[in-house]
Amino acid sequence: MNPIPFSSFESFSRLFKDYTEDFEKLAPFFNGDYRSDEDLIRACERAAAKHPNRSQLAEILTRQAANFDIAESSAKLVEKISNPSSVAVVTGQQLGLFGGPLYTLFKSVTAIQLAARLEQLTGQPAVPVFWLEGEDHDFQEIASAGFLSGDEAKKVVYNPASPASPADGDSAMTAVGRHMLTPEITAAVEDVENLLQPTDFRDELISLLRSAYASENSMLKAFVTVMDAIIGPGRILFLSPDDPGLKSMASPLFAKEIEDFSTSSSLLESVNADLEKDYHVQVRTNPTNLFLHTDAGRMAIDMGNEEFQTRDGQGVSRDRLMERLKESPQDFSPNVVMRPLMQDTVLPTAAYVAGPGEVAYFAQFKALYEWADIPMPIIYPRASATLLEKRVGKILERQDLSIPDFEEQLERLFGRVVLDHMEVDLDSEFKSASASLHKAVNEIKPVIEKIDRSLVKSADATRAAFMKEWSRLQSRVEKAEKLQHDVVRTQLNRASTSLFPFGILQERVLSPLYFLNKYGPDLGQTLIQHLDLNTTAHQVIEI
């Protein structure tokens, strides 16, 4: 594993770079240093001391695992989290098509590794939990998966044809996890099959996709089936917040937001003002941080002149909202601000494994945790990594380049590499040598003229014939140089496509399925063994 500082990349925010490389600058915005064993131990103590209803949580986890067809493999982890002294290491992500990009897997691996680390530190049970963010309604954001085909990056897209499906994105305004797969999913699976090169592992992978992403399966269940297979059965618990039981457990939090949204909003605004002195702000304040599921879809709850109203303009009183929360808590769901508070209300969360964007979110939330009287967990950055194939590693070594070099525009990088490796300026060298040849003929002509004037024309003819051959030689040398340049261009394009497909860091685009197909089904276990739990730098894993 070769670490690369995040500051070497342009694509990570300054806030995240400081969080991983100069934590003290951001310490006031968080509830502990993720690098400190002492702070991790204290976080475990806080989480275990103020825990939710364990028996209700276990019932929900058991029921959901049965619905996901992973009850048997999940049983030990459910039993573990039922222990009153246990804590959770949580991570979460949207339900990306076919399991999402690599970073979803990296998040899961970091949570598994960190849970094991906390058990070593405290002697308490620690359980990795994947929070399934299926209540989001941005379908387009999760409906594609990235692959490599030769030296090209390709996207497989799932396009449901039904006008009532969430394919219309925000217009559908529904939770993507509730989406029932339509027959068009078959075409997406076939596209994956066509893109994956024939290997000993392809048939098994395609069989997995066909089973998971079968028409009329839910997007939620399909995602869990694939992720459980990639990570390895029984290694992490999957939990969907779109559950009446969990919403019931979170209803006191939702009630507090309805009753006291002005306080939570002003607290967030105050933190944002402090944060903006040096950094960007991910989340702006909303009238409330809740959505309401209605017949028209998932609607944000805003504040009108005298009463609440849903985003489509329908008015609703505070009393009616509170009645509905009591009657049907499943009709409510959190936005990005309230989501972590709900998560840490229903789970004994000691640490949350966060991506770079989420670290920025959590920098805004410490005051909200205090407002909700919930212990804020340690925010632990997920492993960020590039899987470096040998053929790409050889290119980097040959051209003396590093992964961050490929953030540069490819043509500019090509020009720099060519200039760095070019030892001569061919055109200049040939012109200089050509001038010497002309000079030599011009200098010998007076001698020829003294001896035999009739031979002067022969000298000029010899010069012309020589320069013609000279020009041919230059063309051949230039052609050889161009061939060398074409080889370099092809190599740089190959490396760029692998490292930054579509100009985006590999972990944010490529599906783990591409690597599983080439290197076998043990990728999850390989990453658990080889990814470093020290996540203060980007890691390079040679495969």
NORMO-V91586 format. One record per residue. N is the residue number from 1. PSI is psi in whole degrees, -180 to 180 (none if undefined). D_FIRST is the distance of its C-alpha to the first C-alpha in Angstrom with 1 decimal. Layout:
n: (N;N)
psi: (PSI;PSI)
d_first: (D_FIRST;D_FIRST)
//
This chain:
n: (1;2;3;4;5;6;7;8;9;10;11;12;13;14;15;16;17;18;19;20;21;22;23;24;25;26;27;28;29;30;31;32;33;34;35;36;37;38;39;40;41;42;43;44;45;46;47;48;49;50;51;52;53;54;55;56;57;58;59;60;61;62;63;64;65;66;67;68;69;70;71;72;73;74;75;76;77;78;79;80;81;82;83;84;85;86;87;88;89;90;91;92;93;94;95;96;97;98;99;100;101;102;103;104;105;106;107;108;109;110;111;112;113;114;115;116;117;118;119;120;121;122;123;124;125;126;127;128;129;130;131;132;133;134;135;136;137;138;139;140;141;142;143;144;145;146;147;148;149;150;151;152;153;154;155;156;157;158;159;160;161;162;163;164;165;166;167;168;169;170;171;172;173;174;175;176;177;178;179;180;181;182;183;184;185;186;187;188;189;190;191;192;193;194;195;196;197;198;199;200;201;202;203;204;205;206;207;208;209;210;211;212;213;214;215;216;217;218;219;220;221;222;223;224;225;226;227;228;229;230;231;232;233;234;235;236;237;238;239;240;241;242;243;244;245;246;247;248;249;250;251;252;253;254;255;256;257;258;259;260;261;262;263;264;265;266;267;268;269;270;271;272;273;274;275;276;277;278;279;280;281;282;283;284;285;286;287;288;289;290;291;292;293;294;295;296;297;298;299;300;301;302;303;304;305;306;307;308;309;310;311;312;313;314;315;316;317;318;319;320;321;322;323;324;325;326;327;328;329;330;331;332;333;334;335;336;337;338;339;340;341;342;343;344;345;346;347;348;349;350;351;352;353;354;355;356;357;358;359;360;361;362;363;364;365;366;367;368;369;370;371;372;373;374;375;376;377;378;379;380;381;382;383;384;385;386;387;388;389;390;391;392;393;394;395;396;397;398;399;400;401;402;403;404;405;406;407;408;409;410;411;412;413;414;415;416;417;418;419;420;421;422;423;424;425;426;427;428;429;430;431;432;433;434;435;436;437;438;439;440;441;442;443;444;445;446;447;448;449;450;451;452;453;454;455;456;457;458;459;460;461;462;463;464;465;466;467;468;469;470;471;472;473;474;475;476;477;478;479;480;481;482;483;484;485;486;487;488;489;490;491;492;493;494;495;496;497;498;499;500;501;502;503;504;505;506;507;508;509;510;511;512;513;514;515;516;517;518;519;520;521;522;523;524;525;526;527;528;529;530;531;532;533;534;535;536;537;538;539;540;541;542;543)
psi: (124;110;143;124;141;-27;-13;-13;148;-22;-1;140;158;-35;-46;-37;-42;-38;-39;-20;-17;61;-33;-30;-30;0;-38;-19;-1;169;43;156;119;-18;-9;123;-39;-42;-35;-41;-44;-37;-38;-40;-44;-45;-41;-30;-32;80;158;-173;101;-39;-40;-42;-44;-40;-43;-46;-42;-44;-44;-41;-39;-42;-30;-2;35;27;-44;-46;-23;-12;-42;-40;-37;-44;-39;-44;-15;-20;125;-20;-1;159;165;142;111;144;170;164;159;165;67;143;132;29;-2;-178;175;-37;-24;-42;-41;-39;-47;-44;-43;-40;-41;-46;-42;-37;-43;-39;-42;-36;-39;-40;-37;-22;1;153;137;130;125;134;131;116;113;105;70;2;-5;151;7;83;-40;-29;-24;4;19;160;143;141;163;136;105;-125;25;148;136;152;135;128;136;118;91;137;-22;128;-23;-3;166;10;-20;9;-131;-25;-26;-32;49;162;126;-29;-23;-11;127;125;138;170;-22;-16;-27;-41;-37;-41;-41;-36;-41;-46;-40;-29;-34;131;150;123;177;-12;-9;-46;-41;-39;-46;-36;-41;-46;-42;-36;-45;-50;57;144;133;1;156;153;-35;-52;-39;-44;-48;-43;-46;-45;-40;-38;-40;-47;-39;128;138;14;-22;145;140;133;123;127;-14;69;128;-38;-45;-39;-35;-42;-31;-4;-34;-36;-45;-39;-41;-40;-41;-42;-31;36;-29;-34;-48;-38;-43;-35;-45;-41;-40;-45;-41;-41;-41;-43;-37;-10;-28;-21;174;162;128;-41;130;162;145;161;-47;168;37;153;156;127;117;179;-26;-7;-161;113;135;144;113;178;120;-158;-44;-8;169;157;148;163;-22;8;3;124;149;136;162;-43;-41;-37;-42;-38;-44;-37;-40;-40;-43;72;-24;-13;-8;148;154;154;-169;-27;-45;-21;-52;-31;-39;-47;-44;-2;-41;-13;149;70;118;-35;145;128;114;147;174;-43;-39;-35;-42;-39;-53;-24;-20;-8;-4;-45;-31;-36;-42;-41;-40;-3;46;132;124;129;168;135;109;119;134;161;132;127;156;129;112;109;151;-41;-32;-38;-37;-37;-45;-43;-43;-39;3;52;159;167;-45;-23;-28;0;-23;150;135;-43;-40;-41;-42;-47;-41;-43;-43;-45;-40;-33;-8;119;-22;153;100;-49;-44;-42;-43;-39;-42;-46;-37;-41;-37;-37;-45;-41;-41;-43;-43;-36;-30;-20;-43;-35;-44;-41;-38;-34;-48;104;-27;-17;-4;-42;-35;-36;-43;-39;-39;-41;-46;-43;-39;-43;-30;-46;-35;-42;-40;-41;-43;-41;-42;-42;-42;-37;-41;-39;-43;-39;-42;-41;-40;-39;-45;-43;-43;-42;-43;-38;-42;-46;-42;-42;-37;-41;-35;65;134;23;13;143;135;-44;-20;-3;-53;140;142;-23;-33;-44;-36;-39;-35;-35;1;167;-3;17;-44;-47;-38;-43;-37;-36;-33;-22;138;135;-14;99;29;-2;160;136;148;116;114;129;none)
d_first: (0.0;3.8;6.4;9.7;12.9;15.0;17.8;16.6;17.6;21.2;20.9;20.1;23.2;24.1;24.6;21.1;19.7;22.1;21.3;17.6;18.3;22.0;22.9;26.3;27.6;27.4;28.1;31.7;30.8;28.8;29.7;27.1;23.8;20.9;19.1;22.2;22.8;26.5;26.4;24.6;27.3;30.0;28.9;29.1;32.6;33.7;32.6;34.2;37.4;38.1;37.3;38.8;41.2;39.0;41.5;41.8;38.1;37.7;40.6;38.9;35.6;37.4;39.6;36.7;34.7;37.9;38.3;34.7;35.6;32.8;35.2;34.7;30.9;31.0;33.8;31.8;29.9;33.2;34.8;32.1;32.4;36.2;35.9;37.3;34.7;31.7;29.5;27.6;24.1;24.9;23.2;25.0;25.3;28.0;28.8;27.1;28.5;27.1;24.6;23.6;20.5;16.9;16.8;19.5;17.4;14.5;17.3;18.6;15.5;15.1;18.8;18.7;16.0;18.1;21.3;20.2;19.3;22.7;24.5;23.2;24.3;27.6;28.8;29.7;28.9;26.3;26.1;23.7;26.0;25.5;28.3;29.6;30.7;33.4;36.1;35.0;37.4;35.4;35.3;34.4;31.1;29.9;31.9;29.5;26.2;24.2;23.6;23.0;26.0;25.8;24.9;26.2;25.1;27.6;28.5;30.3;32.8;35.0;38.4;40.9;44.4;46.4;47.7;47.2;43.6;40.9;40.0;42.1;39.4;41.0;44.4;43.9;42.9;41.7;38.8;36.4;35.7;39.4;39.5;40.7;39.2;41.8;42.4;40.5;37.2;38.1;37.8;34.3;33.2;34.9;33.1;29.7;31.1;32.3;29.0;26.8;27.1;28.8;26.5;27.1;25.7;27.5;30.8;29.2;27.3;30.5;32.5;30.3;30.8;34.5;35.0;33.1;34.3;37.9;40.7;42.0;38.9;37.7;34.6;33.5;33.9;32.3;29.1;28.9;29.6;26.7;24.2;25.3;24.9;21.3;20.1;22.4;25.9;26.5;23.1;24.2;27.7;28.9;31.5;33.7;35.6;38.2;40.1;43.6;42.7;39.7;41.9;44.6;42.2;41.2;44.8;45.5;42.7;44.0;47.5;46.5;45.1;48.3;50.4;48.5;46.5;47.9;46.3;42.8;43.2;44.4;41.6;39.0;41.0;41.0;37.3;36.8;39.1;37.2;33.8;35.2;36.1;32.5;30.5;31.1;32.5;31.2;34.2;37.9;40.6;42.6;46.0;44.5;41.0;42.3;43.0;46.0;46.0;49.4;51.1;49.9;46.3;43.8;45.4;44.4;47.0;48.4;51.2;54.4;57.4;58.5;56.4;53.0;52.6;50.0;48.5;51.1;53.8;55.1;56.3;55.8;56.9;54.9;57.0;56.4;52.7;52.8;55.1;52.8;49.8;51.8;53.0;49.9;46.7;44.8;46.3;44.1;40.5;38.3;37.0;33.6;35.1;36.7;33.9;31.7;35.0;36.1;32.8;33.0;36.7;36.4;33.2;32.5;29.3;27.5;24.4;23.8;20.3;20.9;19.7;20.3;23.9;24.6;23.6;26.3;28.7;28.4;29.0;32.5;33.3;33.6;37.4;37.7;36.2;38.8;41.5;40.7;40.5;37.1;34.3;31.5;28.2;25.1;23.2;19.5;17.3;15.5;11.9;11.8;9.5;10.1;10.2;10.3;13.1;13.8;17.1;15.6;12.9;16.0;18.0;15.6;15.7;19.4;20.3;18.1;16.9;14.0;13.5;15.8;18.4;19.1;20.5;23.4;26.3;25.8;29.2;28.5;25.2;27.0;29.8;27.5;25.7;29.1;30.7;27.9;28.3;32.0;33.9;37.4;39.4;41.1;44.0;44.7;44.7;47.0;49.3;49.6;50.3;52.7;54.6;55.0;56.4;58.9;59.9;60.5;62.8;64.6;65.2;66.6;68.9;71.6;71.8;72.2;74.8;76.9;77.0;77.4;77.0;76.8;73.4;71.8;71.2;69.5;67.1;66.3;65.8;63.6;61.5;61.2;60.2;57.7;56.2;56.0;54.0;52.0;51.1;50.1;47.9;46.2;45.7;44.1;41.7;40.9;40.3;37.9;36.0;36.0;34.6;31.8;31.2;31.4;28.7;26.5;27.5;26.7;23.2;22.5;24.0;21.9;18.6;20.1;21.3;17.9;16.0;19.0;21.6;24.9;23.4;21.3;17.6;16.5;15.7;19.3;21.0;19.8;20.8;18.6;21.6;20.7;17.6;19.5;22.2;20.2;17.8;19.9;20.7;18.0;15.4;16.1;15.6;12.4;11.0;12.8;11.1;7.4;7.5;7.7;11.4;11.1;11.6;13.0;10.7;9.6;6.1;5.4;5.4;7.4;10.6)
//
